Amino acid sequence: MREATLGLLLAGGLARRMGGGDKPMAQVGGVPILQRCIDAMRPQCAALALNANGEASRFAAFGLPVIADDVPGFAGPLAGVLAGLDWCAAHRPEIAWVASVAADSPFLPTDLVARLHGARVAQGARLACAASDGHTHPPIGLWPVELRAELRHALVVEDIRKIDRFTARYAIATVAWATEPVDPFFNANTPEELMEANRIAAAL
């Protein structure tokens, strides 16, 4: 049975290496990266939501609920995950899982959610995380909504900011993807990486 899952697009960062602004709005192959993420995730998920801070109306054209962090001080992607878990519990209580992805990743795999769930079940793990090229990608993972109280305690009381420091407490299944013809978790953090993404998109 396919588990109902909310796709959570994480766009809450400050984009310092890109010179500020919204990285997901940058275009790759003539399409905003955010739209490319939506197109990859929508068929895999029961619903989608966007984690972003600041004025939500700038994302209105994408038609997604926009969820801001409620942990102050730009606490990083864990705060975005928490916001997504809380929103899911309040607005889509029939969904028990959230799949988070970085919204500046233009080449996300179309089998992400299915493979993460499959590995989680096969290994009896509580969480799942994506990997490629020998590296894990902590913001790209699978989270049970029921974890939100533990995550809030870690963020607010323990001041834990690094995702893998938090997830190390749990059994976590890691799923590796091939990097040919492209690393599906390539993300555009700098102007140079954005140029590279456009080169890759043109080659594909």
RAZI-V249773 format. One record per residue. N is the residue number from 1. PHI is phi in degrees with one decimal (999 if undefined). PSI is psi as a letter, one per 30 degrees, with the letter a starting at -180 (999 if undefined). BURIAL is # if it has 9 or more other ideal C-beta (glycine too) atoms within 8 Angstrom, else .. Layout:
# RAZI-V249773
((N	PHI	PSI	BURIAL) (N	PHI	PSI	BURIAL))
This chain:
# RAZI-V249773
((1	999	k	.) (2	-78.7	k	.) (3	-74.9	k	.) (4	-64.1	k	#) (5	-137.4	k	#) (6	-89.7	k	#) (7	-85.9	k	#) (8	-111.5	j	#) (9	-93.3	j	#) (10	-87.7	j	#) (11	-133.8	h	#) (12	-90.6	g	#) (13	-76.0	l	#) (14	-93.8	f	.) (15	54.9	h	#) (16	-60.5	e	.) (17	-72.7	f	.) (18	-97.5	g	#) (19	83.2	g	.) (20	89.1	a	.) (21	85.1	a	.) (22	-104.4	j	#) (23	-56.3	e	#) (24	-63.8	f	#) (25	-85.2	f	#) (26	-63.5	l	#) (27	-99.2	k	#) (28	-126.0	k	#) (29	61.6	h	#) (30	79.6	g	.) (31	-126.7	k	.) (32	-56.1	k	#) (33	-55.8	e	#) (34	-58.1	e	#) (35	-64.2	e	#) (36	-63.2	e	#) (37	-64.7	e	#) (38	-60.0	e	#) (39	-63.0	e	.) (40	-73.7	e	#) (41	-89.5	f	#) (42	-56.5	e	#) (43	-68.5	f	.) (44	-93.0	f	#) (45	-126.9	l	#) (46	-73.9	f	.) (47	-162.7	l	.) (48	-126.3	l	#) (49	-145.8	l	#) (50	-116.8	k	#) (51	-93.6	j	#) (52	-152.9	k	#) (53	-106.5	l	.) (54	88.3	a	.) (55	-70.9	j	.) (56	-68.3	f	#) (57	-64.5	f	.) (58	-67.3	f	.) (59	-104.1	g	#) (60	-57.2	e	.) (61	-63.6	f	.) (62	-88.2	f	#) (63	69.5	g	.) (64	-109.5	l	#) (65	-61.8	k	.) (66	-109.6	k	#) (67	-115.6	k	#) (68	-90.2	l	#) (69	-60.1	k	#) (70	-114.0	g	.) (71	-91.3	k	#) (72	-71.2	l	.) (73	85.0	g	.) (74	46.8	i	#) (75	-78.4	g	#) (76	93.8	a	#) (77	-62.9	f	#) (78	-61.2	e	#) (79	-65.4	e	#) (80	-66.4	e	#) (81	-61.3	e	#) (82	-59.5	e	#) (83	-59.4	e	#) (84	-66.8	e	#) (85	-63.4	e	#) (86	-64.7	e	#) (87	-63.1	e	#) (88	-62.4	e	#) (89	-61.4	e	#) (90	-80.8	e	.) (91	-109.5	f	.) (92	-133.7	i	#) (93	-64.1	f	.) (94	-78.3	f	.) (95	-99.4	k	#) (96	-100.5	f	.) (97	-132.3	k	#) (98	-123.8	k	#) (99	-105.8	j	#) (100	-95.0	k	#) (101	-139.3	l	#) (102	-78.8	k	#) (103	-78.9	g	#) (104	-110.5	g	#) (105	-108.3	j	#) (106	-79.9	f	#) (107	-124.6	h	#) (108	-58.2	k	#) (109	-75.0	k	#) (110	-83.7	f	.) (111	-111.8	g	.) (112	-58.9	e	#) (113	-65.3	e	#) (114	-62.6	e	#) (115	-69.9	e	#) (116	-64.2	e	#) (117	-63.5	e	#) (118	-60.2	e	.) (119	-68.7	e	#) (120	-59.6	e	#) (121	-67.6	e	.) (122	-61.8	e	.) (123	-98.5	f	.) (124	62.4	h	.) (125	-93.3	l	#) (126	-87.6	f	.) (127	-129.3	l	#) (128	-143.9	k	#) (129	-140.3	k	#) (130	-88.8	l	#) (131	-145.5	l	#) (132	-161.1	l	#) (133	53.4	h	.) (134	79.5	g	.) (135	-123.3	k	.) (136	-83.8	l	.) (137	-122.7	i	#) (138	-53.6	e	#) (139	-71.7	f	#) (140	-105.2	j	#) (141	-162.0	a	#) (142	-118.2	k	#) (143	-130.0	k	#) (144	-76.6	k	#) (145	-58.2	e	#) (146	-65.9	f	.) (147	-82.0	f	#) (148	-64.5	e	#) (149	-67.5	e	.) (150	-66.9	e	.) (151	-68.0	e	#) (152	-62.1	e	#) (153	-61.8	e	#) (154	-61.9	e	#) (155	-73.2	e	#) (156	-85.3	e	.) (157	-89.9	e	.) (158	-93.5	f	.) (159	58.2	h	.) (160	-83.8	k	#) (161	-116.0	e	.) (162	-80.0	k	#) (163	-59.5	e	#) (164	-70.3	f	.) (165	-69.5	e	.) (166	-74.4	e	#) (167	-69.1	f	#) (168	-61.8	f	.) (169	-77.3	f	.) (170	-124.7	l	.) (171	-69.3	k	.) (172	-131.3	k	#) (173	-90.4	k	#) (174	-109.7	k	#) (175	-117.3	k	#) (176	-99.1	k	.) (177	-110.7	k	#) (178	-67.8	l	.) (179	-107.6	g	.) (180	-115.2	k	.) (181	-78.7	f	.) (182	-151.3	k	#) (183	-69.8	j	#) (184	-66.6	f	#) (185	-109.3	g	#) (186	-54.9	k	#) (187	-129.0	l	#) (188	-98.1	j	#) (189	-94.5	f	.) (190	-130.8	l	.) (191	-57.6	e	.) (192	-66.8	e	.) (193	-68.9	e	#) (194	-65.5	e	#) (195	-62.4	e	.) (196	-64.2	e	#) (197	-62.1	e	#) (198	-67.0	e	#) (199	-65.1	e	.) (200	-62.7	e	#) (201	-60.8	e	#) (202	-66.2	e	.) (203	-70.5	e	.) (204	-74.4	999	.))
